[in-house]
Amino acid sequence: MGTALGCYSLVFICFLIPITFADWNILKQKTHSGLKISLKNYCESWRMNVELHNIRDFEVVPEECTDYIGKYIKSIQYKVDSERATEECLVYLSTSCNLKKDGKDAWVFDIDDTLLSTIPYYKNNLYGGNKLNVSDLEDWMRKGKSPALEYSLQLFNDLKSRGIQIILISTRREYLRSVTIDNLVNVGYHGWAGLILRDSADELVSVAKYKSDARKQFIKNGYRIWGIVGDQYSSFEEPPSCTRGFKLPNPMYYVA
């Protein structure tokens, strides 16, 4: 009986293998319109459409693209994309912002994958190929070992040197405040004007609304928010709309 079952299993597996390869061959051959593509073309298009906000609410990176996303995250291209985004912040600041220099000019940053990198965590989770386990991620955050994102740190310090007040609005939970502050300071960030973390009441609303409400409170207190930097559109897609948002690259996960 065991031998028979083993044979049936082997036949079943052998039947599945051609199907798998058939799917990959179809993927490598053409799109719906008949355009011939490779797996790399497919995954690059997926990544680009994530950044353009055409692909939303995904829970995991497609299995066939995890290697590609990992290579991108480790590549010079990722660094170039990040550097360009921060450079555009300074172009905008120099050409479009009439700073009052009265201590109320402000700039908002997200934290994770904006100032601090979670790439070391996601490296062990197939660069977004594994479904997010929030408790596991927060356990990793509690170690306080997130490295700084190089170009974000440069932008942070450049803005601060111009007298702009730095405001941090993060989806990290309030109980992580102490370790978050220590982590930020240890990698070179210091001198921010405000650090907003999410408490239990904030978890009842969307991330976009939570961040919007936080910005409204700073504006009510007299701050003029000139720009927002984040790796997710939820960092800047809701009002107040008197600011400009700059998105850093992040194809590993989506926060609605």
N, C-alpha and C positions, 0 to 999 in steps of 0.2 A: 504493500500500500504506500509506504514511504517513498519507494522508488518511483512508483507511478506518479505520485504527487510531484516529485522532483522533476520528472520529465515534463509534466504539464506546465509547471512553473517556468522551466527553461524555454518551452515553446512559446509561452505567453510573453516572456521577456524578449525573445527574439522577434516576436511579432511587433512589440512596441518600438524596438530600436529603429526599424525602417520608418515608422511614423514620425519619430522624433527628427531623424535626419531629413525626412521629406519636408517637415515644417521649416527646418533651417534652410534647406535648398530653395524653398519658395521664397523665404525671406531674403536670401542672397540674390535672387534673380530679378524681382521686379516689385514695384508698388502697385496699388490699385489702378493707377493710370497707365501702367505698363513701363514705367521708368526702371531701368536696371540699377540695382543697388547692391551694396554689400552689408554685412552685419554692422560694420563700422559706420556706414552711412545712416543706417536705421537708428543706432544708438546716439550718434551725434545729433540727429534730428530730434530724438526724444529729449536729450539734454537741452538743446536750444529752445524747444517749445515749453519746457519747464521754466526756463529763465524768462521767456516772453509771457509767461502766465497763461499760456494756452492749455497746458496740461496742469490740472489742479487736483487736490484731494487724493493724491496717490498715497498709499500706505507703504509701499516698498518700491525700490528700483526694479524694473523688469529683470528677471533672472538672467536673461541672455545679455544684459548690459552691465552687470555688476563689475566685470573685469574692466570694461571700457571706462566706467565712471571712476573706478579706483585709479586707473592710469591718468585720467584727466586731473583728478584731485592732487596727484603727486607730480604733475607736469609743470613745465615752465609756463604753459598756456594759462593754467589756473592762476599763477602768480601775476602774469601780465594782465589778465582780466581784472584781478583784484586791484592791482596798482592803477590801472586806467580808471576804474570807478572812483578811487580816492582822488586821483588827479582832477577828474571832472568836478568833484566837490569844490576844489580850490579855484577852478576856472569860474564856476558859478558864483562863488563867494566874491571873487575879484571883479566880476563884471555886472552882477545883478543885485548885490546886497548893499544897502546903504546903512552901514553899521552906525549906531548911535554912540557906542563906546561908553555907555553909562552903567555897565554891569548887568544889563538886561538882554543883551544880544545872546541868543542861545542856539545850541545844536544838540540834536537828540541822537543817541546811539542805542541800538540793541546790544546785547552782550554775546550770546552764544553764536559763534560763526560770523560775528561782526567784530568784536574786540578779542574774544577768546575763542580758540579753536576746539571743536569737539572731534576733529578728524582722528586723533588717536583712539577715541572710543569707537567711531564708526569703522575704522580700519578692521577692528575685530568683529564687525557685524556686516561684513560684505559691502561696505560703503553704501549702506541703505538697503541692501538686499534682504536683510532680516527685519521683520516687523519690530517696531520700536517697543521696548519694554521700559516704561518710564521709571520704575523703581530701580532697575539696573543702571539706567543712565544717571539717575540722581545719586546712586551709590558711587559711581565714578566721579561725579562732580564734587562729592564730599571730600575726595582726596585732594582737591585744590591744585591739580597738576595741569590744568588746561594751559597750553602755550598761547602767547600773544600772536595775533595776526600782524605781521610785520608792517604792512602798509597802513593798516588801521591805526596802529600805534603812532606812526609818523603823522597821520592826519590828526589824530587826537591831540598830539603835542603842538602841532602847527596851529590848530584852531585856538587852543588854550593860550598860545603866545600872542595871539591877536586880541586877547581880552574877551573871547567868546566863552560863555558859560556852558559847561558840558553837563547834559542830563542823560542819565542811563535809565531806560525803561525796558525791563526784561520779563519774560514769562517764567523765569526761575521762581520757585516758591520762597515765601518769606523765611522759612526756617533755614534756608541756605545763605542768608545774608552774611553772616560772619565769614564763612569759608569763601564766599564770592568776593568779598572785600579783600581778604588776604590774598586770594589768587590774583586779583587785578593789580594790587600793589606790588606783589612779588615779581610780576612780569613787566612792570613799568608804568602802569596806569595810576594816576593819583590826581587829586585836585578837582574832582567833579563837584557840581553844585547840587545834584540830587540823584538818588538811586531808588527807583521804584521797583519793587518785587511784588509778585502776585500772592494775595492772601486767599483764604477760602471763599470769601464773598466774590472775589474777582473771577473765580473759576466757574461762576454761574453765567457768565457772559462770554462772548467770543473774544478771541485774542485781539482782533481788530478794534472792537469796542473798548476793551480794557485799556489798550494803548491810547486810543483816541481820548477817552475820559481823562487819562493821566496828563496828556498834553493840554487839554482844556484847562485843567487845574493850574498848570504852570503859566498858561496865558492869562488866566484870571489873576494870577499873582504878579502880573506885569512883564513877564518874559516875552520876547519876540523870538519865535523859533524860525530860524532861517532855513534849516535843512534837517533831514533825517537820514540816517544810514542804517540799513538792515539787510539781512540775507533773505527775508521773507516779505512778501507784499503786504501781509497783515500788519507790518510795522508802520506803514504809512498810507494805506489805501482809504481810510475813512477820514472825515473832517476832524479837526480844522484843516482846510485845504490851502492855507496861506503859506505853506511850506513846500519845498521840493524834496522828493524822495530819491535816494540813490541806492540801488540794489547791488549788493555784493553777490558773486556767484555761489550757488549752493544747490546742486542737483541731488543731494543725498536724502532729503526729506522735505515735507511740506507741512507748514503750520497755517491752518485756516484762520 
